[in-house]
Amino acid sequence: MQTYYLQFNPKANAPGGTFKQLMAIDAKSLDSAMALAEKQLREDGIKRKHFMLRVAVLTKDDYEFATASEPVEDTVAVEAVEAVEPKKQAAPKVSPAAKAEPANDDSDPFAQFVEAAKWTVEKLNTKLEMLPPGERLVIDNLDDEIYHSCIGVSTSKLKMFIQCPKKFKAHYIDCIIPRTEKAYFDMGKAIHTLTLQPWLFASSYIEQAEDIKVRNGKKWDEFKAAAGNKVVLTKAQWAEMPIMRQSLENEPTALALTKGGVAEQSYFMRDVETGLIVKCRPDYKIGDLIIDLKSAASAAVKDIRWNFKKLGYHIQDALYTEVSQAKEFAFLVVESSAPFVWVGPVAFDEEAKRFGYLKYRKALRELKQCMETDIWPGYTDEMVTIELNKFESDELEALETEQAQAEYEQHSHAA
């Protein structure tokens, strides 16, 4: 639990006498704090529509200074929009090839990481809240934890909302379900890093010590503490890493789709229709092509065709393409165990892309409605009727015949 200091600024068209609202909210996350703050506005009889959404997240000192000052009636909405860097002042574009490897600048070997080091969740959220409709923010080398902790609707969030709005609220609004990382995700992460950012592998992963047999207890805790932020791979996983890397080098198509681009760029956009911040973090981008790397138990074509739709990857295609403005989107699939068979590129056809896009747009509209009404449906409010499938219906017919015969024989014997 921590204290969030929030400021709601009046819109330009708000009635006269509408003042900015300052709040100190104790909550587990920023999203949860925002939900509580908006509930307080409603309880105070203040019309939420007159205020910009999450205009600012203040420091404690700024909050104390603001609450000690006289209320300010004028809106800061125009100033907030102008604070976004104009497009003409955007940093010069760097060719994808130049971004593929760490910068080689003798004067400042860490120059490419300087901008990323400036971001905190609070600063990024403030920046995102000032994004006008249709505007985008692109950040290189953004810390993974900051990306996941900042505001914005991601593909994984949207797919959970489509599955069940009530579950979405529990995870991302009320924050009563902690985010967990399962052990089998470690292998997938390692494959991603070794494929797309191999120079980061040594500083990001460590082999589990020989004398640690189970991942609990004092020895494990001490080892984890010493490892710091590094992901711990089992000895078996660690031994497979050179095999995986060699399999990539031996696969010309896969190698071509993982060279000459930039990995893990973060994209943010304020959606024009709903006003929501939507975000994505493509695995790799080469020019106008996004490559999303998927590790799977099976890369067989029949399994890809079945699982990709089942897992909602056509929705990911739509969201990533719109937010990043990429012209093409394709998957590269590798099996998650030796011999690491590669398949790719894999892409949805135009009909499947359109299907994914319409589901993505519908989900965004429904999410916005849930946020405004604070009504979060479960799976269904109607009675559920369970029917027999064809095979069960055939079996039922056979059982009915058998039962009728048994009753006839019993009646005959009784007679």
C-alpha positions as CSV (number, residue, x, y, z in Angstrom):
1,M,0.0,0.0,0.0
2,Q,1.3,3.5,-0.9
3,T,0.0,7.0,-1.1
4,Y,-0.7,8.5,-4.5
5,Y,-1.2,12.2,-4.9
6,L,-3.6,13.0,-7.7
7,Q,-4.7,16.1,-9.5
8,F,-7.8,16.4,-11.7
9,N,-7.8,19.5,-13.9
10,P,-11.0,21.1,-15.3
11,K,-11.6,20.9,-19.0
12,A,-11.7,24.1,-21.1
13,N,-15.5,23.7,-21.4
14,A,-16.2,23.1,-17.7
15,P,-18.7,25.5,-16.0
16,G,-17.4,28.6,-14.3
17,G,-16.4,27.9,-10.7
18,T,-15.1,24.4,-11.4
19,F,-11.9,24.0,-9.5
20,K,-9.1,21.5,-9.9
21,Q,-9.4,18.6,-7.4
22,L,-6.4,17.4,-5.3
23,M,-6.5,14.0,-3.6
24,A,-4.2,11.8,-1.5
25,I,-5.2,8.2,-2.0
26,D,-3.8,5.1,-0.3
27,A,-3.9,2.2,-2.7
28,K,-1.9,-0.8,-4.0
29,S,-1.5,0.7,-7.5
30,L,-2.0,3.8,-9.6
31,D,-5.0,2.3,-11.4
32,S,-6.6,1.4,-8.1
33,A,-5.9,4.9,-6.7
34,M,-7.6,6.4,-9.8
35,A,-10.6,4.2,-9.4
36,L,-11.0,5.3,-5.7
37,A,-10.5,8.9,-6.6
38,E,-13.1,8.9,-9.3
39,K,-15.5,7.2,-6.9
40,Q,-14.9,10.0,-4.4
41,L,-15.7,12.6,-7.1
42,R,-19.0,10.9,-7.7
43,E,-19.8,10.7,-4.0
44,D,-19.0,14.4,-3.7
45,G,-21.4,15.2,-6.5
46,I,-18.7,16.4,-8.8
47,K,-19.3,15.7,-12.5
48,R,-16.4,13.6,-13.7
49,K,-17.0,14.6,-17.3
50,H,-15.8,18.2,-16.5
51,F,-12.3,17.0,-15.7
52,M,-9.4,15.7,-17.7
53,L,-8.6,12.0,-17.1
54,R,-5.6,11.5,-14.7
55,V,-3.9,14.7,-15.6
56,A,-1.1,14.5,-13.2
57,V,0.5,12.4,-10.5
58,L,2.1,14.7,-8.0
59,T,5.0,14.3,-5.6
60,K,4.2,14.7,-1.9
61,D,5.9,18.1,-1.8
62,D,3.9,19.3,-4.9
63,Y,0.7,18.1,-3.3
64,E,1.4,19.8,0.0
65,F,2.3,23.0,-1.8
66,A,-0.8,22.9,-4.0
67,T,-3.2,22.2,-1.1
68,A,-1.7,25.0,0.9
69,S,-2.4,27.4,-2.0
70,E,-5.6,29.1,-3.1
71,P,-7.7,27.0,-5.5
72,V,-7.0,27.7,-9.2
73,E,-10.1,28.1,-11.4
74,D,-8.4,28.2,-14.8
75,T,-8.0,25.0,-16.7
76,V,-4.6,23.6,-17.5
77,A,-5.9,21.4,-20.3
78,V,-4.4,23.5,-23.1
79,E,-1.0,23.7,-21.3
80,A,-1.1,19.9,-20.9
81,V,-1.6,19.4,-24.6
82,E,1.2,21.9,-25.5
83,A,3.5,20.1,-23.1
84,V,3.7,17.1,-25.4
85,E,6.6,17.4,-27.7
86,P,5.5,18.6,-31.2
87,K,6.1,16.2,-34.0
88,K,8.4,18.5,-35.7
89,Q,10.7,18.4,-32.7
90,A,10.9,14.7,-32.5
91,A,14.4,13.2,-32.3
92,P,15.9,12.3,-35.7
93,K,15.1,8.8,-36.8
94,V,17.9,6.2,-36.5
95,S,18.0,3.4,-39.0
96,P,16.9,0.0,-37.6
97,A,20.3,-1.4,-38.3
98,A,22.0,1.2,-36.2
99,K,19.8,0.3,-33.2
100,A,20.3,-3.5,-33.5
101,E,23.5,-3.5,-31.4
102,P,24.6,-1.4,-28.4
103,A,26.0,2.0,-29.4
104,N,29.7,2.2,-30.1
105,D,30.5,5.7,-28.8
106,D,33.8,6.0,-27.1
107,S,32.9,9.3,-25.6
108,D,29.8,7.9,-23.9
109,P,29.3,4.1,-24.2
110,F,26.0,4.3,-22.3
111,A,24.5,7.2,-24.3
112,Q,21.6,5.0,-25.6
113,F,20.5,4.2,-22.0
114,V,20.5,7.8,-20.7
115,E,17.0,8.6,-21.8
116,A,15.6,5.4,-20.5
117,A,17.1,6.0,-17.1
118,K,15.1,9.2,-16.7
119,W,11.7,7.4,-16.8
120,T,9.8,6.4,-13.7
121,V,6.3,5.1,-13.6
122,E,5.0,8.4,-12.2
123,K,6.8,10.5,-14.9
124,L,5.7,8.2,-17.7
125,N,2.1,8.2,-16.5
126,T,2.1,12.0,-16.4
127,K,3.5,12.1,-19.9
128,L,0.9,9.7,-21.1
129,E,-2.0,11.5,-19.6
130,M,-1.0,14.6,-21.6
131,L,-1.1,12.7,-24.9
132,P,-3.8,14.2,-27.2
133,P,-6.1,11.8,-29.1
134,G,-4.2,10.0,-31.9
135,E,-0.8,11.0,-30.6
136,R,1.9,8.4,-30.0
137,L,4.9,8.1,-27.7
138,V,7.8,5.8,-28.6
139,I,10.5,5.0,-26.1
140,D,13.6,2.9,-26.6
141,N,15.2,0.9,-23.8
142,L,12.3,1.4,-21.4
143,D,12.7,-0.7,-18.3
144,D,10.4,-3.8,-18.5
145,E,8.9,-3.2,-15.0
146,I,8.1,0.4,-15.8
147,Y,6.4,-0.6,-19.0
148,H,4.2,-3.2,-17.3
149,S,3.5,-0.9,-14.3
150,C,2.4,2.2,-16.2
151,I,-1.1,2.9,-17.4
152,G,-2.3,1.6,-20.7
153,V,-4.3,-1.2,-22.2
154,S,-2.0,-3.9,-23.5
155,T,-2.9,-7.0,-25.5
156,S,-2.8,-9.3,-22.5
157,K,-5.1,-7.0,-20.5
158,L,-7.5,-6.7,-23.4
159,K,-7.6,-10.5,-23.9
160,M,-8.5,-11.0,-20.2
161,F,-11.2,-8.3,-20.5
162,I,-12.7,-10.2,-23.5
163,Q,-12.6,-13.4,-21.5
164,C,-14.3,-11.9,-18.4
165,P,-14.6,-8.2,-17.5
166,K,-15.0,-9.1,-13.8
167,K,-11.6,-10.9,-13.9
168,F,-10.1,-7.8,-15.6
169,K,-11.3,-5.6,-12.8
170,A,-9.9,-7.9,-10.1
171,H,-6.5,-7.9,-11.7
172,Y,-6.1,-4.4,-13.0
173,I,-8.5,-2.1,-11.3
174,D,-8.9,-3.5,-7.8
175,C,-5.4,-5.1,-8.0
176,I,-6.4,-8.0,-5.6
177,I,-4.7,-10.6,-7.8
178,P,-0.9,-10.2,-7.7
179,R,1.0,-10.5,-10.9
180,T,2.9,-13.8,-10.9
181,E,5.7,-15.2,-13.1
182,K,5.6,-18.9,-13.6
183,A,8.8,-20.8,-13.8
184,Y,8.2,-22.1,-17.3
185,F,8.1,-18.5,-18.5
186,D,11.9,-18.3,-17.8
187,M,12.8,-20.5,-20.7
188,G,10.6,-18.4,-23.1
189,K,12.3,-15.2,-21.8
190,A,15.7,-16.7,-22.2
191,I,15.0,-17.7,-25.8
192,H,13.7,-14.1,-26.6
193,T,16.9,-12.5,-25.1
194,L,19.3,-14.9,-26.8
195,T,17.6,-14.5,-30.1
196,L,17.0,-10.7,-30.2
197,Q,19.4,-9.2,-27.7
198,P,22.2,-11.7,-27.1
199,W,24.5,-9.1,-25.7
200,L,22.1,-8.8,-22.7
201,F,22.1,-12.5,-21.9
202,A,25.1,-12.7,-19.5
203,S,23.8,-9.8,-17.4
204,S,20.2,-11.0,-17.3
205,Y,20.4,-14.8,-16.6
206,I,22.3,-17.1,-14.2
207,E,22.6,-20.8,-13.9
208,Q,21.1,-22.4,-10.8
209,A,23.8,-23.6,-8.4
210,E,24.7,-27.3,-8.3
211,D,23.9,-27.7,-4.6
212,I,20.4,-26.3,-4.9
213,K,17.9,-29.1,-5.5
214,V,14.6,-27.4,-4.8
215,R,13.6,-23.8,-5.3
216,N,12.7,-23.0,-1.7
217,G,14.4,-22.8,1.7
218,K,17.4,-20.9,3.0
219,K,19.9,-21.9,0.3
220,W,17.5,-20.9,-2.5
221,D,16.6,-17.6,-0.8
222,E,20.3,-16.7,-0.4
223,F,21.1,-17.6,-4.0
224,K,18.2,-15.6,-5.3
225,A,19.3,-12.6,-3.2
226,A,22.9,-12.9,-4.6
227,A,21.5,-13.2,-8.2
228,G,19.8,-9.8,-7.9
229,N,17.5,-9.1,-10.9
230,K,18.9,-12.0,-12.9
231,V,16.6,-14.8,-14.0
232,V,17.7,-18.2,-12.7
233,L,17.7,-20.9,-15.2
234,T,17.8,-24.6,-14.3
235,K,21.0,-26.5,-15.2
236,A,19.1,-28.3,-17.9
237,Q,17.8,-25.0,-19.4
238,W,21.2,-23.4,-19.2
239,A,22.7,-26.4,-21.0
240,E,20.2,-25.9,-23.9
241,M,21.0,-22.3,-24.5
242,P,24.1,-22.9,-26.8
243,I,22.0,-25.5,-28.8
244,M,19.2,-22.9,-29.2
245,R,21.6,-20.2,-30.4
246,Q,23.2,-22.6,-32.9
247,S,19.8,-23.7,-34.2
248,L,19.1,-20.0,-35.0
249,E,22.4,-19.6,-36.8
250,N,21.6,-22.7,-38.9
251,E,18.2,-21.3,-40.0
252,P,18.6,-18.6,-42.7
253,T,15.0,-17.3,-42.6
254,A,14.8,-17.1,-38.8
255,L,18.2,-15.4,-38.8
256,A,17.1,-12.8,-41.4
257,L,14.0,-12.0,-39.3
258,T,16.1,-11.3,-36.2
259,K,18.8,-9.0,-37.7
260,G,18.9,-5.4,-38.7
261,G,16.1,-4.2,-36.5
262,V,15.4,-2.9,-33.0
263,A,14.1,-5.0,-30.1
264,E,11.6,-4.1,-27.3
265,Q,10.6,-0.6,-28.3
266,S,7.7,0.6,-26.3
267,Y,4.7,2.3,-28.1
268,F,1.9,4.2,-26.5
269,M,-1.1,5.8,-28.2
270,R,-4.2,7.7,-27.0
271,D,-7.1,6.0,-28.9
272,V,-9.2,8.5,-30.8
273,E,-12.5,6.7,-30.3
274,T,-12.3,5.8,-26.7
275,G,-9.7,8.1,-25.2
276,L,-7.9,5.2,-23.6
277,I,-4.1,4.8,-23.6
278,V,-3.2,1.7,-25.6
279,K,0.3,0.3,-25.4
280,C,2.4,-2.4,-27.0
281,R,6.0,-3.6,-26.9
282,P,6.9,-5.4,-30.1
283,D,9.6,-8.1,-29.8
284,Y,11.4,-6.8,-32.9
285,K,10.8,-4.2,-35.6
286,I,12.6,-4.1,-39.0
287,G,11.5,-1.0,-40.8
288,D,7.7,-1.3,-41.2
289,L,7.6,-5.0,-40.2
290,I,6.9,-6.2,-36.7
291,I,8.3,-9.7,-35.8
292,D,6.7,-11.3,-32.7
293,L,8.7,-14.2,-31.4
294,K,6.7,-17.1,-30.0
295,S,8.2,-20.1,-28.2
296,A,5.9,-23.1,-28.2
297,A,5.8,-26.7,-27.1
298,S,5.0,-27.5,-30.7
299,A,5.7,-25.5,-33.9
300,A,3.9,-28.0,-36.1
301,V,1.8,-26.1,-38.7
302,K,-1.5,-27.8,-37.5
303,D,-0.8,-26.7,-33.9
304,I,0.1,-23.1,-35.0
305,R,-3.1,-22.8,-36.9
306,W,-5.2,-24.0,-34.0
307,N,-3.4,-22.3,-31.1
308,F,-2.8,-18.9,-32.6
309,K,-6.5,-18.1,-33.0
310,K,-7.3,-19.8,-29.7
311,L,-4.8,-17.6,-27.9
312,G,-6.0,-14.4,-29.5
313,Y,-2.9,-13.6,-31.5
314,H,-5.1,-12.1,-34.3
315,I,-6.1,-9.5,-31.7
316,Q,-2.5,-8.8,-30.9
317,D,-1.8,-8.4,-34.6
318,A,-4.5,-5.7,-34.8
319,L,-3.5,-3.8,-31.6
320,Y,0.3,-3.8,-32.4
321,T,-0.2,-2.8,-36.0
322,E,-2.4,0.2,-35.1
323,V,-0.4,1.5,-32.1
324,S,3.0,1.1,-33.8
325,Q,1.7,2.1,-37.3
326,A,3.6,-0.9,-38.7
327,K,2.5,-2.0,-42.2
328,E,3.2,-5.7,-41.7
329,F,3.1,-8.1,-38.8
330,A,4.4,-11.6,-38.7
331,F,5.3,-14.3,-36.1
332,L,8.4,-16.3,-35.8
333,V,7.9,-19.6,-33.9
334,V,10.5,-21.7,-32.2
335,E,9.9,-24.9,-30.2
336,S,10.9,-24.4,-26.6
337,S,13.1,-27.6,-26.3
338,A,15.9,-29.1,-28.3
339,P,16.4,-29.3,-31.2
340,F,14.5,-25.9,-31.3
341,V,12.8,-26.2,-34.7
342,W,11.9,-22.8,-36.3
343,V,8.9,-21.9,-38.3
344,G,8.3,-18.5,-39.9
345,P,7.2,-16.1,-41.0
346,V,3.6,-16.9,-39.9
347,A,0.9,-14.4,-40.7
348,F,-2.9,-14.1,-40.6
349,D,-4.7,-13.7,-43.9
350,E,-6.7,-10.6,-44.6
351,E,-10.0,-12.0,-43.3
352,A,-8.4,-13.2,-40.1
353,K,-6.7,-9.8,-39.6
354,R,-10.1,-8.0,-40.1
355,F,-11.7,-10.4,-37.6
356,G,-9.0,-9.6,-35.1
357,Y,-9.3,-5.8,-35.7
358,L,-13.0,-5.8,-35.2
359,K,-12.7,-7.8,-31.9
360,Y,-10.0,-5.4,-30.7
361,R,-12.2,-2.3,-31.5
362,K,-15.3,-3.9,-29.9
363,A,-13.3,-4.8,-26.7
364,L,-11.9,-1.3,-26.4
365,R,-15.4,0.3,-26.6
366,E,-16.8,-2.2,-24.0
367,L,-13.9,-1.6,-21.7
368,K,-14.5,2.2,-21.9
369,Q,-18.2,1.6,-21.0
370,C,-17.3,-0.6,-18.0
371,M,-14.9,2.1,-16.7
372,E,-17.5,4.8,-17.1
373,T,-20.4,2.8,-15.5
374,D,-18.3,0.7,-13.1
375,I,-20.3,-2.3,-14.1
376,W,-18.1,-5.3,-14.8
377,P,-20.0,-8.4,-16.0
378,G,-18.9,-11.9,-15.2
379,Y,-19.1,-14.7,-17.8
380,T,-22.9,-14.5,-18.1
381,D,-26.0,-13.3,-16.3
382,E,-28.3,-15.8,-18.0
383,M,-29.1,-19.4,-17.1
384,V,-26.6,-21.8,-18.6
385,T,-28.1,-24.8,-20.5
386,I,-25.8,-27.8,-21.2
387,E,-26.6,-29.8,-24.3
388,L,-25.4,-33.1,-25.7
389,N,-23.1,-33.2,-28.6
390,K,-23.7,-35.5,-31.6
391,F,-21.9,-38.5,-30.2
392,E,-23.7,-38.2,-26.9
393,S,-27.1,-37.8,-28.7
394,D,-26.3,-41.0,-30.6
395,E,-25.5,-42.8,-27.4
396,L,-28.7,-41.5,-25.8
397,E,-30.7,-42.9,-28.7
398,A,-29.0,-46.3,-28.3
399,L,-29.6,-46.3,-24.5
400,E,-33.3,-45.4,-25.0
401,T,-33.7,-48.4,-27.3
402,E,-32.0,-50.6,-24.9
403,Q,-34.1,-49.3,-22.0
404,A,-37.3,-49.8,-24.0
405,Q,-36.3,-53.4,-24.8
406,A,-35.6,-54.1,-21.1
407,E,-38.9,-52.7,-20.0
408,Y,-40.7,-54.7,-22.6
409,E,-39.1,-58.0,-21.5
410,Q,-39.8,-57.2,-17.9
411,H,-43.5,-56.6,-18.7
412,S,-43.6,-59.8,-20.7
413,H,-42.3,-61.9,-17.9
414,A,-44.7,-60.3,-15.4
415,A,-47.6,-61.1,-17.7
